[in-house]
Amino acid sequence: MMSSPHVVIIVLNWNRKDDTLACLESLRQVTYPDFETVVVDNGSTDGSVPAIRARFPGQPVIETGENLGFAEGNNVGLRYARERGADYALLLNNDVEVAPDFLTRLIEVIDADPSIGVVGPMIYYFDLPDTIWSAGGHIDWARGRSSMIGVDERHNERSHITREVDFVSGCALLVRMSALEKAGDLDSRFFMYYEETEWCVRIRRAGYRIMHVPQAKIWHKIKPNARADSPLAHYYMTRNRLLFLKATGAGVRSWLYTLLCEYLRTLLSWTLRPKWRGKKPQRRMMLRAIEDALQGRWGQLSTSQVSKG
């Protein structure tokens, strides 16, 4: 019998002890025969590392000693996967739980076709287990905008069709290691948000396809409006969209639509319309994000910058 490809699952943790413990417990039920899990801890201060080692003796944990962000934290895990001779690496958010056969379903698709570089599962809301959070992603190059496919839809026909997409969420992204060697690692300038979208563009340009595999299922502990309500998340989403356009060489039309039709219009609305008075923190962070992008300031926003925001 042929051996199964070896997979390294990378679980990134930063002060989310309970989520990480639940995720690792979920991975114990996975039926795929040849995988290992590594936890990359981004300098947690909530007792995550001793709790993981107590609950899961022998579980490999890499302590970075600082918050490297999503991109560079996962790059640490990808370097571990290379050292372990993995055929595939899976980026997996710590705030998910998985179906026991999800990895088998992903491997069945990607390993059958060497032209496929990345696959991702169907992602549902944890609190709404039949409601889709992501069925893959789409990039609208005319508007410089990326979006999740199927978001907030109920379990439907999307749940049965494996198809090509522009990107898959970094929440659960399985990458072929040979594709990674051609395309390179995640771009650490993003810190968090948009990094997987840009990465998938690079992998596609290296000659590989990106596929959504709905038969593989996971559940994400995310609230529908969590990002929209967070000024800090709004900062990274605003700034990194511009970094995405820059890194991918997007055309003038994408830049004009993003800056004028979306960012300027949003800022004017949040400034002039009384009903958006509560958006003042988001407006300040959006202005800072645009300024930082135009000045080429990337990476993590410092604590002092946040307090000034």
Backbone bond lengths (Angstrom), bond angles and torsions (degrees), N, CA, C in turn:
res aa  C-N    CA-C-N  psi(-1)  N-CA   C-N-CA  omega(-1)  CA-C   N-CA-C  phi
1 M - - - 1.470 - - 1.527 109.25 -
2 M 1.339 115.82 143.39 1.456 120.63 177.06 1.522 109.70 -73.26
3 S 1.335 116.50 141.68 1.459 119.75 178.65 1.514 110.11 -76.51
4 S 1.310 115.89 154.08 1.463 120.82 178.68 1.524 109.44 -78.89
5 P 1.335 118.15 146.86 1.463 120.42 175.08 1.518 110.87 -59.69
6 H 1.322 115.56 144.66 1.463 120.22 -179.52 1.523 109.82 -86.10
7 V 1.332 116.34 131.33 1.461 123.14 -177.64 1.527 109.44 -120.42
8 V 1.328 115.94 134.37 1.465 121.51 170.15 1.519 108.04 -107.53
9 I 1.326 116.82 122.34 1.457 122.34 176.95 1.525 108.42 -95.65
10 I 1.326 115.91 125.09 1.468 122.18 -177.75 1.522 108.39 -104.79
11 V 1.321 116.53 116.52 1.463 121.99 177.41 1.520 107.59 -110.82
12 L 1.326 115.66 113.86 1.465 121.37 -178.54 1.524 109.52 -92.05
13 N 1.331 115.74 132.32 1.464 120.08 -178.53 1.523 110.97 -127.82
14 W 1.334 114.78 137.37 1.461 120.58 169.80 1.520 108.05 -146.24
15 N 1.340 115.04 99.31 1.469 122.11 176.95 1.525 113.08 56.51
16 R 1.330 116.07 37.39 1.473 120.66 175.88 1.529 107.87 -129.71
17 K 1.318 115.25 56.88 1.466 122.23 -173.60 1.523 112.20 -53.59
18 D 1.324 117.16 -52.56 1.461 119.82 -174.59 1.524 111.62 -64.09
19 D 1.333 117.05 -40.55 1.461 120.12 177.99 1.525 110.81 -62.65
20 T 1.334 116.30 -43.71 1.458 119.55 -178.20 1.520 111.29 -64.99
21 L 1.327 117.23 -41.04 1.467 120.21 178.05 1.529 110.60 -62.15
22 A 1.333 117.00 -41.46 1.462 120.08 179.15 1.528 111.17 -67.15
23 C 1.327 116.64 -38.75 1.459 120.64 178.22 1.529 110.71 -63.00
24 L 1.315 116.94 -46.27 1.463 120.28 179.36 1.527 111.63 -63.72
25 E 1.318 116.08 -37.00 1.461 119.43 176.22 1.518 110.69 -63.16
26 S 1.334 116.16 -40.97 1.461 121.12 177.14 1.527 110.88 -61.94
27 L 1.326 116.92 -40.67 1.468 120.49 -179.00 1.521 112.27 -67.32
28 R 1.323 117.29 -21.36 1.468 120.54 175.93 1.529 111.51 -61.61
29 Q 1.331 116.29 -24.57 1.464 120.40 -176.41 1.522 112.65 -90.05
30 V 1.323 117.86 -3.04 1.470 121.42 -176.19 1.532 109.69 -66.58
31 T 1.319 115.59 134.45 1.466 121.47 -173.35 1.524 113.73 -93.54
32 Y 1.321 118.33 -9.08 1.463 120.30 179.80 1.535 109.15 -62.48
33 P 1.350 118.16 137.06 1.465 119.59 -168.53 1.525 117.51 -80.83
34 D 1.332 119.49 -17.42 1.463 118.36 -172.81 1.530 111.24 -135.91
35 F 1.328 115.99 80.80 1.459 119.76 175.91 1.520 109.42 -144.57
36 E 1.302 115.50 158.16 1.458 122.43 171.68 1.519 107.81 -136.42
37 T 1.305 115.74 157.48 1.460 121.84 -177.98 1.519 109.48 -118.50
38 V 1.330 115.61 137.11 1.452 120.83 171.89 1.522 108.03 -123.44
39 V 1.315 116.90 133.81 1.454 122.11 173.86 1.522 107.91 -97.24
40 V 1.323 116.52 127.44 1.458 121.71 172.81 1.523 106.58 -105.17
41 D 1.333 115.94 114.21 1.461 120.00 -179.05 1.522 109.59 -98.77
42 N 1.337 115.21 121.43 1.460 122.43 -174.74 1.533 111.64 -90.01
43 G 1.323 116.83 54.03 1.457 119.80 175.87 1.510 114.33 72.42
44 S 1.328 117.58 39.54 1.464 121.05 -179.24 1.521 111.39 -63.95
45 T 1.337 115.03 149.49 1.469 121.52 177.85 1.525 111.74 -121.45
46 D 1.338 117.25 12.79 1.464 120.95 -176.00 1.523 112.97 -103.92
47 G 1.326 116.88 16.15 1.466 119.79 -179.34 1.510 114.12 79.83
48 S 1.323 117.12 17.65 1.461 120.37 -177.84 1.521 113.15 -58.75
49 V 1.328 117.01 -49.04 1.467 120.10 -172.28 1.527 111.64 -62.82
50 P 1.347 120.07 -51.35 1.474 117.89 178.09 1.524 112.86 -62.34
51 A 1.340 117.47 -33.22 1.464 119.89 179.19 1.526 110.72 -66.92
52 I 1.334 117.05 -40.74 1.470 120.67 178.74 1.528 109.85 -64.37
53 R 1.320 116.33 -44.90 1.466 119.75 -177.47 1.523 112.09 -68.59
54 A 1.327 116.58 -30.34 1.463 119.67 177.67 1.519 111.49 -72.92
55 R 1.331 116.76 -42.38 1.467 121.22 -177.94 1.524 112.06 -76.87
56 F 1.348 116.25 -35.57 1.460 120.80 -175.47 1.536 109.96 -126.74
57 P 1.324 117.64 75.68 1.471 120.66 -179.08 1.536 110.47 -57.29
58 G 1.323 115.69 135.18 1.454 120.09 -179.96 1.507 114.41 88.03
59 Q 1.337 117.34 -7.30 1.457 120.35 179.01 1.538 109.80 -67.11
60 P 1.340 118.92 120.76 1.469 119.52 176.90 1.527 111.67 -62.96
61 V 1.317 116.27 128.93 1.458 123.03 176.62 1.527 107.76 -130.13
62 I 1.323 115.94 124.37 1.457 121.02 175.41 1.525 107.22 -102.23
63 E 1.320 116.56 120.37 1.463 121.37 179.63 1.529 109.40 -97.70
64 T 1.320 116.79 114.35 1.464 120.11 -179.19 1.529 112.07 -79.60
65 G 1.345 116.78 -24.09 1.459 121.23 179.62 1.509 114.72 84.48
66 E 1.335 117.38 -6.97 1.466 121.24 178.50 1.519 108.87 -157.79
67 N 1.328 115.52 165.44 1.454 119.98 179.42 1.523 109.51 -82.35
68 L 1.322 116.22 101.25 1.462 121.77 -179.11 1.521 112.69 -85.61
69 G 1.336 116.80 -5.48 1.456 119.83 -176.43 1.522 111.46 85.51
70 F 1.325 115.43 174.76 1.463 121.24 -177.94 1.526 111.11 -65.62
71 A 1.332 116.50 -45.78 1.463 119.79 -173.64 1.522 111.89 -65.41
72 E 1.325 117.94 -57.86 1.459 119.94 -175.15 1.528 111.33 -72.15
73 G 1.334 117.86 -32.06 1.454 119.59 175.31 1.516 111.37 -60.13
74 N 1.326 117.01 -43.51 1.460 119.83 176.98 1.513 112.26 -70.97
75 N 1.333 117.46 -30.16 1.468 119.06 174.33 1.525 111.42 -60.83
76 V 1.344 116.20 -35.97 1.467 119.90 175.17 1.530 109.62 -59.44
77 G 1.337 115.93 -44.45 1.457 120.30 178.10 1.519 112.55 -65.59
78 L 1.337 117.37 -36.57 1.463 120.49 178.86 1.532 111.13 -66.51
79 R 1.326 117.09 -35.49 1.461 119.50 176.15 1.539 110.25 -65.18
80 Y 1.327 116.47 -38.38 1.463 120.78 175.30 1.532 110.27 -61.54
81 A 1.348 116.30 -42.78 1.466 120.27 -179.97 1.525 110.94 -61.56
82 R 1.326 117.24 -39.21 1.469 120.37 176.31 1.532 110.43 -61.41
83 E 1.318 115.82 -46.66 1.465 120.29 -178.70 1.532 111.70 -61.55
84 R 1.314 116.42 -30.84 1.465 121.19 -179.19 1.530 112.33 -85.81
85 G 1.334 117.00 0.00 1.456 120.12 178.35 1.515 113.63 69.81
86 A 1.330 117.03 31.37 1.469 121.32 -177.64 1.531 111.03 -66.63
87 D 1.312 115.36 146.26 1.468 121.30 170.85 1.524 110.50 -84.21
88 Y 1.329 115.21 -32.81 1.467 121.84 179.95 1.524 109.11 -139.87
89 A 1.330 115.29 151.83 1.468 120.90 172.76 1.522 108.16 -125.65
90 L 1.306 115.55 140.67 1.464 121.31 179.64 1.516 109.84 -116.26
91 L 1.322 116.82 117.48 1.463 121.38 169.92 1.519 107.09 -80.81
92 L 1.331 117.01 124.52 1.458 120.37 -176.72 1.523 109.80 -135.78
93 N 1.335 116.28 120.35 1.466 119.88 176.37 1.524 110.40 -58.84
94 N 1.319 115.73 146.75 1.460 118.55 178.51 1.526 112.43 -76.48
95 D 1.336 118.19 -13.79 1.464 120.46 -179.80 1.527 111.83 -97.56
96 V 1.340 116.00 39.42 1.462 120.42 176.08 1.518 109.41 -128.51
97 E 1.325 114.32 158.72 1.457 121.77 166.39 1.517 107.20 -127.81
98 V 1.343 116.13 149.95 1.460 120.20 -166.17 1.523 111.76 -122.34
99 A 1.334 115.46 153.60 1.462 120.56 170.08 1.525 108.50 -72.70
100 P 1.330 118.53 144.30 1.466 120.38 -177.00 1.525 114.63 -56.39
101 D 1.341 117.42 -30.16 1.468 120.07 -176.88 1.526 113.24 -99.26
102 F 1.349 118.40 9.90 1.465 118.88 -172.19 1.523 111.97 -62.56
103 L 1.330 117.60 -39.18 1.461 120.23 -177.44 1.530 110.68 -71.52
104 T 1.312 116.99 -38.82 1.467 120.51 176.06 1.521 110.34 -58.01
105 R 1.337 116.31 -44.07 1.473 120.49 -179.49 1.527 111.58 -63.38
106 L 1.318 117.03 -40.55 1.462 119.96 179.49 1.529 111.02 -66.57
107 I 1.326 116.43 -44.31 1.467 120.54 -178.77 1.528 110.79 -65.98
108 E 1.313 117.86 -36.94 1.464 120.37 178.81 1.523 111.48 -55.81
109 V 1.322 116.59 -38.37 1.468 120.77 -177.76 1.521 111.51 -79.62
110 I 1.332 117.42 -51.83 1.463 119.98 -172.82 1.522 112.04 -70.86
111 D 1.324 117.71 -35.67 1.461 119.42 -175.73 1.519 112.49 -77.72
112 A 1.327 116.56 -14.73 1.468 120.39 -179.75 1.524 112.18 -83.23
113 D 1.327 118.35 -12.37 1.465 120.94 -173.71 1.522 109.67 -143.51
114 P 1.335 118.29 107.16 1.472 120.64 -177.57 1.519 114.42 -66.36
115 S 1.330 117.57 -9.57 1.468 119.80 176.77 1.525 112.22 -80.60
116 I 1.335 117.44 -10.11 1.461 121.56 179.61 1.522 108.91 -90.52
117 G 1.338 116.31 124.66 1.454 120.95 -179.39 1.507 114.46 -101.10
118 V 1.345 116.31 -27.43 1.470 121.71 -176.07 1.519 108.96 -143.57
119 V 1.321 116.05 140.43 1.464 121.45 170.10 1.522 108.91 -132.51
120 G 1.331 115.32 153.95 1.456 120.92 176.35 1.513 110.40 -140.73
121 P 1.335 117.40 153.19 1.457 121.69 -178.00 1.526 112.78 -87.00
122 M 1.320 115.23 175.52 1.461 121.10 166.98 1.524 107.47 -75.58
123 I 1.335 115.70 129.31 1.462 120.31 -178.13 1.525 109.03 -113.65
124 Y 1.320 116.26 121.39 1.457 122.68 178.46 1.528 109.75 -106.97
125 Y 1.332 115.52 158.64 1.464 119.91 170.35 1.523 108.68 -68.33
126 F 1.328 116.26 136.07 1.461 120.20 179.05 1.518 111.16 -63.68
127 D 1.337 116.94 -41.03 1.471 120.62 -178.27 1.526 112.94 -81.89
128 L 1.330 117.39 -11.45 1.466 123.42 177.22 1.523 106.60 -131.04
129 P 1.315 117.85 74.90 1.468 121.39 -165.49 1.518 116.56 -64.77
130 D 1.337 118.50 -11.03 1.459 120.74 175.50 1.530 111.93 -107.08
131 T 1.343 117.20 8.80 1.459 121.26 -178.36 1.523 109.65 -109.92
132 I 1.325 115.48 130.32 1.455 122.23 -173.55 1.526 110.99 -78.42
133 W 1.330 115.85 134.63 1.471 121.45 168.08 1.523 110.66 -97.90
134 S 1.333 117.02 -38.82 1.460 119.99 178.50 1.515 110.99 -152.76
135 A 1.342 114.03 128.25 1.462 121.81 171.77 1.529 108.28 -117.13
136 G 1.331 114.78 45.53 1.456 120.27 -173.76 1.514 110.23 94.26
137 G 1.335 115.78 178.78 1.459 119.76 -176.71 1.516 112.90 -130.94
138 H 1.328 115.14 156.11 1.469 122.90 -179.86 1.520 109.14 -125.54
139 I 1.332 116.87 140.35 1.460 122.28 175.22 1.523 108.81 -111.46
140 D 1.325 115.53 122.71 1.467 122.30 175.28 1.528 106.57 -96.84
141 W 1.315 117.05 95.92 1.459 120.69 -174.69 1.520 112.32 -68.82
142 A 1.312 118.17 -26.51 1.470 120.33 178.98 1.517 111.07 -66.10
143 R 1.335 116.59 -30.86 1.454 121.02 -178.23 1.536 112.46 -109.51
144 G 1.315 117.16 -0.16 1.454 119.64 -179.39 1.508 112.95 62.44
145 R 1.309 116.25 37.11 1.466 120.86 -170.64 1.519 109.96 -128.00
146 S 1.335 116.30 139.91 1.460 121.15 172.74 1.521 109.06 -116.02
147 S 1.313 116.10 150.50 1.464 119.41 -178.30 1.521 109.93 -152.24
148 M 1.331 114.68 155.95 1.451 120.77 176.10 1.523 109.59 -80.71
149 I 1.297 116.39 140.50 1.458 122.70 176.00 1.526 108.87 -85.89
150 G 1.327 115.97 137.13 1.462 120.67 172.78 1.505 115.73 78.95
151 V 1.352 117.60 6.43 1.457 120.05 -174.09 1.530 110.97 -58.52
152 D 1.327 116.11 131.97 1.465 126.07 178.38 1.527 113.97 69.96
153 E 1.331 117.89 7.57 1.459 120.19 173.47 1.522 109.48 -80.67
154 R 1.311 115.16 153.69 1.455 119.34 173.89 1.529 109.72 -79.32
155 H 1.317 116.20 161.77 1.466 122.87 174.99 1.531 108.29 -49.16
156 N 1.343 117.30 119.96 1.466 120.23 -172.09 1.514 110.93 -149.88
157 E 1.351 116.53 -154.81 1.452 119.95 -176.90 1.528 112.79 -62.60
158 R 1.318 117.80 -23.68 1.460 119.67 177.00 1.531 110.80 -62.36
159 S 1.314 115.49 -20.62 1.455 120.55 -173.53 1.531 112.90 -76.52
160 H 1.329 117.84 2.02 1.467 119.98 -174.28 1.519 113.77 -127.39
161 I 1.322 118.73 -8.12 1.458 120.84 -171.22 1.529 110.78 -112.28
162 T 1.331 116.27 114.09 1.463 120.83 172.25 1.520 107.47 -76.56
163 R 1.327 116.88 127.44 1.461 118.73 -174.66 1.521 110.68 -149.98
164 E 1.336 114.52 162.99 1.451 120.67 179.30 1.525 109.76 -80.80
165 V 1.325 115.76 140.35 1.459 122.42 179.71 1.525 108.46 -133.85
166 D 1.333 116.58 170.72 1.464 120.60 179.83 1.534 112.04 -76.86
167 F 1.332 116.08 -35.15 1.453 120.63 177.74 1.513 109.24 -159.57
168 V 1.322 116.43 165.54 1.458 120.70 170.68 1.524 107.91 -123.60
169 S 1.295 116.18 156.01 1.457 121.16 -177.05 1.527 111.13 -65.71
170 G 1.331 115.35 140.63 1.455 120.69 173.78 1.511 112.69 -67.17
171 C 1.308 117.15 -7.05 1.466 122.02 173.63 1.522 110.59 -56.68
172 A 1.339 116.62 -34.54 1.464 122.40 177.69 1.520 107.33 -158.52
173 L 1.308 115.97 98.71 1.460 121.25 -173.64 1.519 108.57 -134.13
174 L 1.335 116.38 116.44 1.461 122.21 178.48 1.520 108.70 -99.24
175 V 1.337 116.60 121.95 1.463 121.51 -175.99 1.524 110.34 -117.87
176 R 1.316 115.28 138.94 1.464 122.05 173.31 1.530 108.28 -72.70
177 M 1.304 118.24 128.33 1.454 120.02 -174.80 1.525 112.35 -63.96
178 S 1.322 118.16 -32.33 1.464 119.50 178.00 1.524 111.02 -68.36
179 A 1.335 117.88 -30.76 1.467 120.97 175.14 1.522 110.11 -69.74
180 L 1.325 115.79 -38.52 1.458 120.95 177.40 1.526 110.74 -60.45
181 E 1.334 117.08 -40.39 1.460 120.25 -179.12 1.527 111.42 -64.69
182 K 1.322 117.20 -31.97 1.464 120.49 179.14 1.534 112.15 -79.75
183 A 1.323 116.42 -38.62 1.469 120.54 -172.94 1.520 113.08 -91.42
184 G 1.338 118.05 -23.65 1.452 120.93 -177.40 1.523 112.31 93.37
185 D 1.327 115.38 173.02 1.460 122.34 -177.69 1.530 111.81 -76.35
186 L 1.313 115.19 176.08 1.458 121.22 171.57 1.534 109.85 -61.45
187 D 1.316 115.84 146.91 1.467 121.88 -179.19 1.529 108.79 -83.62
188 S 1.334 116.47 111.17 1.462 120.78 -173.94 1.523 112.82 -69.28
189 R 1.340 118.80 -12.80 1.457 120.15 178.43 1.527 112.22 -62.62
190 F 1.329 116.81 -26.08 1.466 119.56 -178.00 1.528 111.44 -70.53
191 F 1.306 117.67 -32.61 1.457 124.90 -174.29 1.530 110.84 66.15
192 M 1.316 117.29 -64.12 1.464 119.70 170.80 1.530 109.52 -155.37
193 Y 1.325 115.54 146.40 1.468 126.75 -177.07 1.523 111.51 79.97
194 Y 1.318 113.96 133.29 1.466 125.38 178.41 1.525 113.68 75.86
195 E 1.333 119.12 -10.77 1.458 118.68 -176.78 1.518 112.28 -65.67
196 E 1.341 117.49 -39.69 1.450 118.82 -179.05 1.523 111.28 -71.61
197 T 1.341 117.39 -30.32 1.460 120.88 178.60 1.525 109.88 -65.78
198 E 1.334 116.46 -48.35 1.467 120.49 177.90 1.522 110.88 -63.11
199 W 1.336 116.88 -38.30 1.464 121.91 -179.75 1.526 110.42 -62.78
200 C 1.324 116.38 -43.72 1.462 120.24 179.01 1.530 111.11 -64.16
201 V 1.330 117.36 -36.47 1.465 120.09 176.18 1.529 109.63 -61.33
202 R 1.337 117.17 -44.81 1.465 120.75 179.09 1.528 111.57 -63.07
203 I 1.332 116.10 -40.53 1.462 119.69 179.82 1.525 110.67 -66.58
204 R 1.319 116.90 -39.01 1.470 119.85 176.34 1.522 110.76 -64.30
205 R 1.318 116.43 -42.48 1.463 119.97 179.86 1.520 112.25 -68.46
206 A 1.333 116.55 -19.02 1.462 120.85 174.55 1.524 111.66 -81.74
207 G 1.345 116.65 -1.15 1.456 120.73 173.71 1.515 116.42 107.03
208 Y 1.342 117.30 11.99 1.458 120.87 -177.39 1.526 112.11 -110.71
209 R 1.314 114.66 158.35 1.459 120.78 176.47 1.527 110.51 -99.43
210 I 1.338 115.21 154.90 1.467 123.52 177.61 1.525 106.96 -114.10
211 M 1.323 117.54 125.91 1.463 120.19 -174.67 1.529 111.69 -124.46
212 H 1.331 113.94 142.78 1.465 121.58 171.90 1.517 108.42 -99.92
213 V 1.348 115.84 129.85 1.469 122.15 -176.28 1.528 108.28 -117.23
214 P 1.323 118.29 93.94 1.469 120.30 -173.88 1.522 113.93 -69.81
215 Q 1.324 117.30 -19.82 1.472 118.80 178.69 1.531 111.59 -69.24
216 A 1.336 116.15 -20.36 1.474 120.92 174.96 1.521 107.66 -89.45
217 K 1.330 117.69 127.39 1.465 120.75 -170.71 1.526 111.60 -128.49
218 I 1.343 114.09 136.14 1.464 120.68 171.59 1.525 108.28 -138.19
219 W 1.337 115.85 166.32 1.465 121.44 -178.15 1.529 108.78 -128.10
220 H 1.332 115.94 126.44 1.458 124.02 -171.03 1.526 110.15 -105.59
221 K 1.332 116.53 129.34 1.471 121.57 -179.13 1.530 109.70 -86.38
222 I 1.307 115.40 68.06 1.457 121.51 -179.64 1.520 108.25 -125.45
223 K 1.324 116.23 144.40 1.450 121.74 177.22 1.530 108.89 -91.45
224 P 1.328 118.43 143.93 1.467 120.87 -175.99 1.523 114.59 -53.31
225 N 1.336 118.67 -37.89 1.468 120.39 -175.43 1.527 113.17 -107.81
226 A 1.329 116.93 17.63 1.462 119.72 -172.88 1.522 112.15 -60.11
227 R 1.320 118.17 -46.07 1.458 120.67 -177.40 1.526 111.50 -70.77
228 A 1.327 116.66 -41.66 1.465 120.07 -176.24 1.519 111.55 -62.98
229 D 1.336 117.74 -30.18 1.457 121.38 -176.02 1.532 113.17 -87.17
230 S 1.310 118.10 -9.15 1.463 121.39 -175.91 1.528 110.90 -98.91
231 P 1.337 118.40 117.52 1.474 119.75 176.79 1.525 112.65 -58.85
232 L 1.345 117.12 -37.97 1.456 119.76 -178.69 1.530 110.88 -68.04
233 A 1.323 117.14 -43.45 1.465 120.09 176.51 1.528 110.20 -62.25
234 H 1.337 116.30 -38.19 1.463 119.97 179.26 1.524 110.73 -64.38
235 Y 1.337 116.49 -35.97 1.470 120.34 176.34 1.523 110.19 -59.15
236 Y 1.338 116.25 -53.23 1.461 119.11 -175.89 1.524 111.95 -66.56
237 M 1.321 117.54 -38.27 1.460 119.82 179.07 1.527 110.86 -64.86
238 T 1.338 116.65 -39.79 1.463 120.88 179.73 1.520 111.07 -68.30
239 R 1.320 116.66 -52.80 1.468 120.75 -177.74 1.520 112.02 -63.82
240 N 1.329 115.61 -44.57 1.459 119.01 -172.58 1.517 113.38 -74.97
241 R 1.318 116.55 -20.54 1.468 117.48 171.77 1.526 109.33 -64.15
242 L 1.320 116.81 -38.50 1.460 120.24 177.99 1.528 110.87 -70.33
243 L 1.332 117.22 -36.99 1.458 120.04 175.66 1.526 110.12 -65.20
244 F 1.318 117.07 -38.41 1.459 121.21 176.75 1.527 110.62 -59.50
245 L 1.331 116.73 -45.64 1.466 119.98 179.09 1.525 110.59 -61.89
246 K 1.314 115.77 -41.37 1.471 120.75 -179.97 1.530 110.66 -65.92
247 A 1.316 116.64 -47.93 1.463 120.90 -174.44 1.523 112.39 -67.46
248 T 1.314 116.98 -30.97 1.463 120.50 -177.79 1.527 113.10 -94.22
249 G 1.340 117.05 -1.62 1.457 120.01 -179.88 1.517 112.83 67.36
250 A 1.320 116.77 37.73 1.472 120.66 -179.26 1.525 110.71 -62.21
251 G 1.318 115.72 153.35 1.456 121.71 -175.84 1.521 113.54 -76.14
252 V 1.329 114.89 171.74 1.461 122.04 -178.63 1.520 111.22 -58.81
253 R 1.318 116.72 -37.62 1.465 120.12 -178.13 1.525 111.03 -60.06
254 S 1.326 116.64 -41.60 1.471 120.55 178.77 1.523 110.93 -61.93
255 W 1.334 116.42 -43.66 1.464 121.20 -179.74 1.527 111.44 -64.63
256 L 1.326 116.97 -46.27 1.462 120.37 -177.84 1.524 110.91 -64.19
257 Y 1.334 116.13 -42.85 1.465 118.50 -179.09 1.530 109.95 -64.24
258 T 1.324 116.65 -44.89 1.458 120.64 -178.13 1.526 111.61 -62.61
259 L 1.337 116.53 -50.34 1.467 120.79 -173.75 1.527 112.72 -74.20
260 L 1.319 117.03 -41.12 1.468 119.93 -174.07 1.521 112.71 -94.00
261 C 1.318 116.46 -51.67 1.472 119.39 -173.85 1.525 112.60 -76.02
262 E 1.312 117.56 -26.04 1.461 119.15 -178.97 1.525 112.54 -109.95
263 Y 1.331 117.72 -59.70 1.456 119.10 -173.35 1.527 112.07 -67.33
264 L 1.321 117.64 -48.64 1.464 119.61 -179.41 1.516 111.24 -64.32
265 R 1.301 116.92 -43.58 1.471 120.30 179.61 1.526 111.16 -62.27
266 T 1.342 116.55 -41.93 1.463 120.15 178.93 1.519 111.06 -63.36
267 L 1.331 116.94 -45.82 1.461 120.69 -179.64 1.521 112.08 -62.08
268 L 1.323 116.75 -41.84 1.466 120.10 178.04 1.519 111.06 -64.10
269 S 1.322 115.96 -42.16 1.468 119.88 -179.31 1.524 110.70 -64.77
270 W 1.337 116.94 -44.13 1.455 120.76 -178.97 1.533 112.09 -70.46
271 T 1.322 117.31 -18.29 1.461 121.28 179.10 1.518 112.10 -90.15
272 L 1.330 116.83 -39.98 1.465 121.29 -169.55 1.521 113.96 -97.82
273 R 1.294 118.72 -27.83 1.467 120.19 -173.57 1.529 109.84 -91.20
274 P 1.324 117.99 123.78 1.471 121.36 -177.08 1.522 114.23 -57.14
275 K 1.329 117.01 -32.27 1.470 118.61 -175.93 1.524 112.44 -68.45
276 W 1.348 117.26 -13.95 1.458 120.21 -179.91 1.526 112.45 -103.66
277 R 1.341 117.72 20.31 1.465 119.61 178.66 1.532 112.10 -58.14
278 G 1.317 115.20 -31.51 1.466 119.59 -179.64 1.520 113.75 -70.56
279 K 1.332 117.10 -8.62 1.459 121.66 -179.45 1.525 112.24 -89.90
280 K 1.308 118.66 10.90 1.461 120.64 -176.78 1.531 112.58 -57.02
281 P 1.347 120.06 -44.68 1.475 119.28 177.86 1.521 112.75 -61.54
282 Q 1.344 116.94 -41.14 1.464 120.11 178.37 1.525 111.15 -65.71
283 R 1.353 116.38 -36.70 1.465 120.06 179.76 1.530 110.58 -64.48
284 R 1.344 116.32 -43.85 1.462 119.52 178.89 1.532 111.21 -61.99
285 M 1.313 116.04 -43.64 1.460 119.12 -179.26 1.530 111.20 -69.06
286 M 1.317 117.40 -32.86 1.458 120.32 177.94 1.532 110.33 -65.62
287 L 1.331 117.13 -43.20 1.457 120.98 177.47 1.526 110.83 -62.15
288 R 1.325 116.65 -42.34 1.461 120.16 178.14 1.523 110.49 -63.97
289 A 1.324 116.90 -39.30 1.465 120.96 -179.55 1.526 111.22 -62.80
290 I 1.332 116.65 -43.89 1.464 120.28 179.63 1.527 110.28 -65.74
291 E 1.334 116.59 -42.40 1.464 120.11 178.42 1.526 110.81 -61.35
292 D 1.349 116.81 -44.94 1.460 120.03 -179.58 1.524 111.37 -63.51
293 A 1.320 116.56 -40.33 1.467 119.83 179.67 1.526 110.94 -63.86
294 L 1.322 116.94 -43.75 1.462 120.43 -179.57 1.526 111.73 -67.14
295 Q 1.344 116.28 -27.11 1.465 121.35 178.39 1.535 112.31 -90.57
296 G 1.330 116.77 -2.78 1.462 120.36 -179.71 1.507 114.09 72.90
297 R 1.341 116.98 29.85 1.467 121.01 178.08 1.527 108.91 -95.99
298 W 1.325 115.29 111.61 1.460 120.58 -176.25 1.523 109.72 -118.93
299 G 1.315 116.90 -167.57 1.456 121.27 179.63 1.515 112.12 78.88
300 Q 1.329 115.47 -155.70 1.460 121.23 -176.12 1.521 111.13 -77.69
301 L 1.330 115.45 137.52 1.461 121.39 171.94 1.521 107.35 -77.01
302 S 1.326 117.60 124.94 1.458 120.82 -175.57 1.526 111.19 -70.16
303 T 1.343 114.68 158.69 1.468 120.14 178.64 1.519 111.23 -60.45
304 S 1.312 118.25 -38.07 1.459 120.77 179.45 1.519 111.20 -65.85
305 Q 1.338 116.72 -35.63 1.457 120.24 177.79 1.520 111.05 -67.62
306 V 1.335 116.28 -37.67 1.459 119.99 178.73 1.527 109.92 -63.42
307 S 1.342 116.97 -44.26 1.471 120.67 -178.41 1.523 111.23 -65.20
308 K 1.346 116.46 -29.88 1.445 119.99 177.39 1.522 112.45 -79.05
309 G 1.351 114.64 -21.96 1.460 119.31 -174.20 1.492 113.91 -58.93
